[in-house]
Amino acid sequence: MAICIYLDEMLKSRKMTSKELCGYIGITEANLSILRSGKAKGVRFGTLNKICYYLQCDVGEILRFDGQLEEESDEIEIRREDRDE
């Protein structure tokens, strides 16, 4: 994954549960779980702002780029193959 999520580590260092954070920022535990697992396709800046506010951290402490390019889906690869033909 090109963008690594360090939300669990930040929660632990702040001694906060994901349930508490959900209550503060107003999202469901299911949606926070998707974000924590790295399966989210995106995150709203407003949500990210609230996460950083309540965890008292910087965006770069939660999201980090691993230096790799990640294709969004297999469709991209299929389109490239079509162009090569």
Stockholm file with secondary structure:
# STOCKHOLM 1.0

chainA/1-85         MAICIYLDEMLKSRKMTSKELCGYIGITEANLSILRSGKAKGVRFGTLNKICYYLQCDVGEILRFDGQLEEESDEIEIRREDRDE
#=GR chainA/1-85 SS CCEEECHHHHHHHTTCCHHHHHHHHTCCHHHHHHHHHTCCSCCCHHHHHHHHHHHTCCHHHHEEECSCCCCSCHHHHHHHHHHHC
#=GC SS_cons        CCEEECHHHHHHHTTCCHHHHHHHHTCCHHHHHHHHHTCCSCCCHHHHHHHHHHHTCCHHHHEEECSCCCCSCHHHHHHHHHHHC
//
